[in-house]
Amino acid sequence: TGLGLAIVESAMQQHRGWVKADDSPLGGLRLTLWLPLYKRT
């Protein structure tokens, strides 16, 4: 239904990250999730 992906995208944006969806070279869907890395001070 796409609801799960919408929830994931919202959570990623709240943490200043992003989600990218494209075709996999092996067939099917490839999702790339990116979150920034913060160093502790």
C-alpha positions in Angstrom: 0.0 0.0 0.0 3.0 2.3 0.4 2.0 3.3 3.9 5.1 1.6 5.4 7.5 3.5 3.0 5.7 6.8 3.9 6.3 6.1 7.6 10.0 5.3 6.9 10.4 8.4 4.8 8.8 10.6 7.5 11.1 9.1 10.2 14.2 9.6 8.1 13.3 13.2 7.5 12.8 13.8 11.2 16.4 12.7 11.7 17.7 14.8 8.7 18.2 11.7 6.6 16.6 10.6 3.3 15.3 7.5 1.4 15.9 6.8 -2.2 14.1 4.1 -4.2 15.2 2.8 -7.6 15.4 -0.3 -9.7 17.9 -2.9 -8.6 20.3 -4.2 -11.3 19.3 -7.7 -10.1 15.6 -7.0 -10.5 13.1 -5.6 -8.0 13.5 -2.6 -5.8 16.6 -1.1 -4.2 16.1 1.2 -1.2 18.9 3.4 0.0 18.6 4.8 3.5 20.9 7.6 4.7 21.3 9.1 8.1 23.9 11.7 9.2 26.6 10.5 11.6 27.1 12.7 14.6 30.3 12.7 16.6 30.1 12.8 20.4 32.0 15.6 22.0 
